[in-house]
């Protein structure tokens, strides 16, 4: 299983300047290669390399391996755009957006990430330094830092290329690690349903409830602060806004990591699988008042689902995705379905059997039952009887 480990570099001012010059040179070369690929139609790596390899080395001062990495980055970008066009993610056929995308070559920002292989970037884990190629020569003894888990993953499982990234003036290296997975539990004792929401970020059928009150208050506070600073619109407020960038997303990411870790650890300990609801397209389906739209669109349910999925894979916990239709209106005890079963957002009161419980707990139990049905249906095999 591939996992990306990001560590923070600690360059001196001179080293940071050399890294910046390297990124800019690589992305100028990528833009030149992208123009050739768009003009000639040579968007595959080997065909594009025959057109631009020598020119990239001479004109932009790239060595052999960095030039190959630049060509690979451009080829991958065109492959991704073709896939997005086929799926309709860039507009339907005949739309202006699709026509604009097809009529222009792909452009790379000056600070776009640049991939390096082991010939261009090597790790000295004991000394906590890396050696990296730059346009000003090989840079050695570039210090980095990371958490103990990240350093352990790098030491034991690093495999493949790494990306040099600059973000808000900070430098990072994202390394690919091939982490072994535990054997999948093919005989789960049951399934844990996970109901996702805004008021309660995640509620499980086993009794875990992760409230979103603190995170939602933080988001509202950050939103008010941004509006206040944007209204003032001075140089100092712009500096503060720049410093506050991504702070909210980092907080939400940390919360989602803690929630997913807790759910997966409990499922692994109890031998359960995990049943998740399929919320794809919910932002387009849900109807919200204008004052509530920010809350809906800042809801990072897809990120939490991704975290749950990859942590479960590492732990060998089976995960199934089920249809959430009417899970909040159906009684988990008698299966009676009615809108009147939800007198309020937090309360579920069945009008059929009279059971009363928290609404998210009831929905998570329905998801758990559906997950078990989906798992058993997927494992069943129908074979024709042998002829006598």
C-alpha positions, 0 to 999 in steps of 0.5 A, spaced: 500 500 500 502 506 497 503 512 503 505 519 502 510 521 507 511 529 508 517 531 511 519 539 512 525 541 510 530 546 514 534 550 509 538 556 510 537 562 506 542 560 501 539 553 500 532 556 500 534 561 494 537 555 490 531 550 491 527 556 489 531 557 482 531 550 481 523 549 482 522 555 477 527 552 472 524 546 472 517 549 471 519 553 465 522 547 462 515 543 463 511 549 460 516 549 454 515 541 453 508 542 454 507 547 448 511 542 444 506 536 446 500 540 445 503 542 438 505 536 436 500 531 439 506 527 442 503 527 449 506 520 451 513 520 455 517 516 450 515 520 444 515 527 448 522 525 450 525 524 443 522 532 441 524 536 447 530 532 451 536 535 448 533 542 448 531 542 456 538 540 458 541 545 453 536 551 454 534 550 461 540 547 464 537 541 467 541 534 468 539 528 465 535 525 470 531 532 472 530 533 465 527 526 464 522 527 471 520 534 467 518 530 461 514 525 465 511 530 469 508 533 463 506 527 460 502 525 466 499 532 466 496 530 459 494 523 461 490 526 467 487 531 463 485 526 457 481 522 463 478 528 466 475 530 459 473 523 458 469 523 464 466 530 463 469 533 469 471 539 464 465 540 461 460 536 457 461 536 449 460 543 446 461 547 452 465 553 452 469 550 458 471 544 455 473 547 448 477 552 452 481 546 456 482 543 449 484 549 445 490 551 450 496 547 453 497 545 460 501 551 464 505 549 470 506 555 476 513 557 477 512 554 484 509 547 482 511 541 485 517 537 482 518 530 482 525 527 483 528 520 483 533 516 488 538 519 483 536 526 484 534 526 491 538 521 497 536 521 504 541 520 510 536 518 515 541 518 521 543 525 520 536 527 518 539 530 512 537 530 504 542 531 498 538 534 492 540 536 485 539 543 484 541 548 478 547 550 482 550 544 483 548 538 488 546 541 495 548 536 501 546 536 508 540 539 507 536 538 514 529 536 515 524 534 520 518 530 521 514 526 527 517 519 529 512 515 525 514 519 519 521 517 520 520 510 521 516 509 515 521 513 511 527 508 514 523 502 513 518 503 507 521 508 502 520 506 495 519 510 489 520 518 487 519 524 492 516 531 490 519 537 492 514 542 494 514 549 497 508 552 500 507 559 504 514 560 504 516 553 507 519 547 504 517 540 504 519 533 501 513 528 500 516 521 499 512 515 497 512 509 502 510 502 500 507 500 507 505 493 508 498 491 509 495 486 514 491 480 511 484 482 510 479 480 515 474 476 511 470 473 517 468 479 520 464 478 527 459 484 524 459 491 521 460 498 525 456 503 521 458 510 521 453 516 520 457 522 518 454 529 519 456 536 521 453 537 528 456 530 529 462 529 525 461 521 526 457 517 530 458 509 530 453 504 531 457 501 537 456 508 541 462 512 539 460 519 538 465 525 535 461 532 536 463 537 531 461 543 536 468 545 537 470 545 530 464 548 527 465 554 532 473 554 530 470 555 523 465 560 524 470 564 528 475 564 522 470 566 517 468 572 522 476 574 522 477 573 515 471 578 513 474 583 518 481 583 515 478 583 508 474 589 510 480 593 513 484 591 506 491 594 509 498 591 508 498 589 515 491 585 514 494 582 508 500 579 511 495 576 517 491 573 512 497 570 508 499 567 515 492 564 516 491 561 510 490 553 510 490 554 518 482 552 518 483 546 513 489 543 517 485 543 524 479 539 520 485 535 517 487 533 524 480 532 527 479 527 521 485 523 522 483 523 530 476 520 528 478 515 523 484 512 527 479 511 533 474 508 529 479 503 525 482 501 532 476 499 535 473 496 529 480 492 529 480 490 536 473 487 536 473 484 529 468 488 525 468 491 518 466 498 517 460 500 513 460 508 510 454 511 507 455 514 500 455 521 500 457 523 493 454 529 490 450 531 496 452 538 496 448 538 489 442 535 492 442 538 499 438 545 499 440 550 504 439 557 506 444 562 504 446 563 511 448 555 512 451 554 505 458 555 508 457 550 513 455 545 508 461 546 503 466 546 508 464 539 511 470 535 509 466 528 509 470 526 503 477 527 507 474 523 513 472 517 508 479 517 505 482 517 512 478 511 514 479 507 508 486 507 508 487 506 515 482 500 515 486 497 509 493 498 513 489 494 519 486 489 515 479 491 516 474 490 511 470 497 508 463 497 504 460 503 502 452 503 502 446 507 500 444 512 505 437 513 503 432 513 508 437 511 513 435 517 518 428 516 517 427 508 518 427 505 525 433 500 526 428 496 531 422 495 527 424 498 520 418 503 520 420 509 515 416 515 516 418 523 516 415 523 522 420 519 526 424 525 526 421 530 530 428 534 531 435 534 528 437 530 534 431 526 536 429 519 533 422 517 535 419 511 531 411 512 530 411 505 529 414 501 535 415 507 540 423 507 540 426 513 542 434 514 541 439 519 538 437 520 531 445 519 528 445 512 533 439 510 529 442 511 522 448 508 524 445 502 526 441 502 519 448 503 516 451 497 520 445 492 518 446 494 510 453 493 510 453 486 513 447 485 507 452 488 502 458 484 505 454 477 505 451 478 498 458 480 495 461 473 498 455 469 495 457 465 489 451 462 485 454 456 481 449 451 476 448 444 479 452 439 475 449 435 470 448 428 472 
